[in-house]
Amino acid sequence: MSHGDEPGYGDGSRGEDGGYGGSGQTRTHLPGGGGDVYGGARRGRSSSRSLITVVGVVVLLIAAIAFANRGDDGSSSGTGGTDNAQTSPTAPSGERPVGSKVSGIPSGFAHSAVGAESAAANYAVALGSTGMFNKDSRHDIVSTIYTSAAAGQLQSPMDAAYSADFLSKLGLDANGNPPAGSTFVSRTVPVGTKAEQYSDSAAKVSVWYMGLIGMSGEISTDPVTSTWKTWTFDLQWDNDDWKIVTDSQTDGPAPVPGDDKAATSDEISKAIEEYGGFTYAR
């Protein structure tokens, strides 16, 4: 499910991502080196073994999700409605964001294309969060944002993807906790949404996002890095709200990297602690 590259990021993630999010979505002094790996030099995109491992797990999770949903008649990806091939306007819709939450996740989205887009953006954030790395909170997230049928089929494959061995490769313990003095970072930051298809009962929505993943700390070997993905959700109107039936992720589009100097691990940890996320509305 899925930051694009770990189970929480949905490449089935978490989604294709399990990203597992989950697409969708990553540290210490590098071996043989000294000083803070965040301070000075920019790290090569392909140098992280952990991220490569995450990608592999995400791919496996996507396959598991596809298999789990292959016989579900209710998992159609929003077909039967109007095919909206036009790009969604970039200006805010003006509709009010949701006013309630379930398990800390926004709920009660409008029964409209705009409401479906808002739901998809907020669900991408939930699936890309650190909560996906703890079994109990992951189960709460999945049962909250997926249909009951889809959630029942996904829990076991997700638990297998977020194994103790996988978590250890990210520097986490079996409960998804980072080492003392370190901060594990996993965030999905939506950039825009697009309603691919919409009807009163189903919608297909794509979310273009940037993901942050990594471990910030003096003993971390995987500094926090960014990734760009597009997360597509097949949603169903279920019990007066939009719920996920299936989801998948693709790479990019990614902008040309800038020349910003990498922050220190202390700066990253402080930013994560002080800057909260948003509730997204189209």
C-alpha positions in Angstrom: 0.0 0.0 0.0 2.3 2.7 0.7 6.0 6.5 -0.1 5.7 5.0 -2.8 8.2 2.4 -2.0 7.1 0.7 1.1 4.1 -1.3 1.9 2.3 1.7 3.3 2.5 3.5 0.1 0.2 1.5 -1.8 1.7 0.2 -4.9 -1.1 -1.9 -4.0 0.4 -0.3 -1.7 -0.5 0.6 0.6 -1.8 0.0 -2.4 0.3 -1.2 -5.1 1.6 0.4 -3.1 0.9 -0.9 0.4 2.2 1.0 0.2 2.0 -0.5 1.7 0.9 2.4 1.1 0.9 2.0 1.6 2.4 2.7 -3.5 3.8 4.7 -1.5 6.8 5.4 0.3 14.0 5.6 4.7 19.3 6.1 9.1 23.1 6.5 10.9 26.4 7.4 9.8 27.2 5.8 6.5 29.8 3.0 6.8 33.3 4.4 6.5 32.1 7.9 6.8 31.8 10.5 9.4 29.5 13.3 10.3 25.8 13.7 9.7 24.7 12.1 6.4 22.1 14.9 6.1 24.5 17.7 6.1 26.3 18.7 2.9 26.1 16.2 0.2 23.1 15.0 -1.7 22.5 11.3 -1.7 22.2 9.3 -4.9 18.6 8.1 -5.5 19.6 4.5 -6.1 21.9 4.1 -3.1 19.4 2.9 -0.5 19.2 -0.8 0.0 16.3 -0.4 2.3 14.3 1.4 -0.3 15.0 -1.3 -2.9 13.8 -3.9 -0.4 10.7 -1.8 0.2 9.9 -1.6 -3.5 10.1 -5.4 -3.7 7.7 -5.8 -0.7 5.3 -3.3 -2.3 5.3 -5.2 -5.5 4.5 -8.4 -3.7 1.7 -6.7 -1.8 0.2 -5.3 -5.0 0.1 -8.7 -6.4 -1.5 -10.1 -3.2 -4.2 -7.4 -3.3 -4.9 -8.0 -6.9 -5.3 -11.7 -6.2 -7.5 -11.1 -3.2 -9.9 -8.9 -5.3 -9.9 -10.9 -8.5 -13.3 -12.5 -7.8 -15.0 -9.5 -6.1 -17.9 -8.4 -8.2 -18.0 -5.2 -6.2 -14.4 -4.2 -7.0 -15.0 -2.8 -10.4 -13.0 0.4 -10.8 -15.8 2.9 -11.1 -17.1 1.7 -14.4 -20.7 2.4 -15.4 -20.4 6.1 -14.7 -19.3 9.1 -16.7 -15.8 8.9 -17.9 -14.2 12.2 -17.0 -11.1 12.4 -19.1 -10.6 16.1 -18.7 -8.1 17.4 -16.2 -9.6 18.6 -13.0 -9.4 22.3 -12.4 -6.6 23.3 -10.1 -8.6 26.0 -8.2 -10.2 24.9 -4.9 -13.8 23.7 -5.3 -15.0 25.8 -2.4 -16.8 22.9 -0.8 -16.3 22.6 3.0 -13.9 19.9 4.2 -15.3 17.1 6.3 -16.1 17.8 9.9 -15.7 14.4 11.5 -13.0 11.7 11.9 -13.0 7.9 12.4 -9.8 6.4 14.0 -8.2 9.8 13.4 -9.0 9.7 9.6 -11.3 12.3 8.0 -14.8 10.8 7.2 -18.2 11.9 5.9 -17.1 13.0 2.5 -19.5 14.6 0.1 -21.5 12.3 -2.3 -19.9 13.9 -5.3 -16.9 13.8 -7.6 -15.2 16.5 -5.4 -16.0 14.4 -2.3 -14.4 11.3 -3.9 -11.3 13.3 -4.7 -11.1 14.6 -1.1 -11.5 11.1 0.2 -8.7 9.7 -2.0 -6.3 12.4 -0.9 -7.0 11.8 2.8 -6.8 8.0 2.3 -3.4 8.4 0.6 -2.2 10.3 3.6 -3.4 7.6 6.0 -1.9 4.8 4.0 1.4 6.6 3.8 1.7 7.3 7.5 3.8 5.7 10.2 0.6 4.1 11.6 0.8 1.5 8.8 4.0 0.0 10.4 2.2 -1.0 13.6 -0.2 -4.0 13.4 -3.0 -2.6 15.6 -3.1 0.9 14.0 -2.7 -0.6 10.5 -5.8 -2.8 11.1 -7.7 0.3 12.3 -6.7 2.3 9.2 -7.6 -0.5 6.7 -10.9 -1.3 8.3 -11.8 2.4 8.3 -11.0 3.4 4.7 -11.6 0.2 2.8 -15.0 -1.5 2.2 -15.6 -4.3 4.7 -15.1 -7.0 2.0 -11.8 -5.4 0.8 -10.5 -4.9 4.3 -11.1 -8.5 5.2 -9.1 -9.7 2.2 -6.2 -7.3 2.7 -5.4 -7.7 6.4 -3.5 -10.9 6.1 -1.5 -10.0 3.0 -0.6 -6.7 4.7 0.5 -8.3 7.9 2.7 -10.6 5.9 4.2 -7.7 4.0 4.9 -5.8 7.2 6.8 -8.6 8.7 9.3 -8.3 11.5 12.1 -8.9 9.0 10.8 -6.2 6.7 10.5 -3.7 9.6 14.0 -4.5 10.8 15.4 -3.6 7.4 13.9 -0.2 7.9 15.5 0.1 11.4 12.2 -0.6 13.2 11.4 -3.1 15.9 8.6 -5.7 15.5 6.0 -3.1 16.6 7.2 -0.5 14.1 9.0 1.6 16.7 12.4 3.3 15.8 15.5 3.1 18.0 15.7 5.4 21.0 16.9 8.8 19.8 15.8 8.3 16.2 12.7 9.4 14.3 11.1 7.3 11.7 9.5 9.4 8.9 6.7 8.2 6.6 4.5 10.8 5.1 2.4 11.2 1.9 1.9 14.8 0.7 -0.8 15.1 -2.0 0.0 17.6 -4.7 -3.2 17.2 -6.7 -6.2 14.9 -7.5 -8.1 13.9 -10.6 -11.4 12.2 -11.0 -10.8 9.6 -13.8 -14.4 8.3 -13.6 -17.4 9.0 -11.5 -20.9 7.8 -10.9 -23.2 7.9 -7.9 -22.0 4.5 -6.7 -18.4 4.4 -7.8 -15.4 6.6 -8.6 -11.8 6.2 -9.8 -9.5 9.0 -8.5 -5.8 9.5 -9.0 -3.7 11.3 -6.4 -0.3 12.8 -7.4 1.9 13.0 -4.4 5.3 13.3 -2.9 6.3 10.8 -0.3 8.9 11.1 2.5 10.4 8.0 4.1 13.5 7.2 6.1 15.1 7.2 9.6 16.4 10.4 11.1 19.0 9.9 13.7 22.7 9.7 14.4 22.7 5.9 14.1 20.7 5.8 10.9 22.1 4.5 7.6 19.0 5.5 5.6 18.4 9.3 5.6 14.9 10.6 4.9 14.4 10.8 1.1 11.6 11.9 -1.2 9.8 10.1 -4.0 7.1 11.0 -6.4 4.2 8.7 -7.2 0.6 8.7 -8.6 -1.8 6.6 -6.5 -5.1 5.6 -8.1 -8.1 4.5 -6.0 -11.2 2.7 -7.0 -13.8 4.0 -4.6 -17.3 2.8 -3.8 -20.2 4.7 -2.1 -20.7 2.5 1.0 -22.6 3.3 4.2 -22.9 7.0 3.4 -19.2 7.5 2.6 -16.5 6.8 0.1 -14.5 3.6 0.7 -11.6 2.0 -1.2 -12.2 -1.2 -3.1 -8.8 -1.5 -4.8 -5.8 0.8 -5.4 -2.6 0.9 -7.3 0.5 3.1 -7.8 2.7 4.2 -10.6 6.0 6.2 -10.6 6.0 10.0 -11.1 5.6 12.4 -12.6 8.7 13.6 -10.8 10.2 17.1 -11.1 13.8 17.8 -11.7 15.6 17.7 -8.3 16.6 21.1 -7.0 19.9 22.2 -5.5 18.7 22.5 -1.9 21.2 21.5 0.7 20.2 18.4 2.7 19.1 19.2 6.3 20.8 17.6 9.3 19.1 14.7 11.1 18.2 17.0 14.0 16.5 19.4 11.7 14.5 16.7 10.0 13.5 15.2 13.4 12.4 18.6 14.7 10.4 19.4 11.6 8.5 16.1 11.7 7.7 16.7 15.4 6.6 20.3 15.0 4.8 20.3 11.6 1.6 18.4 11.5 -0.3 17.2 8.5 -3.4 18.4 6.8 -7.0 17.3 6.2 -7.4 17.6 2.5 -10.4 18.9 0.6 -10.7 19.3 -3.2 
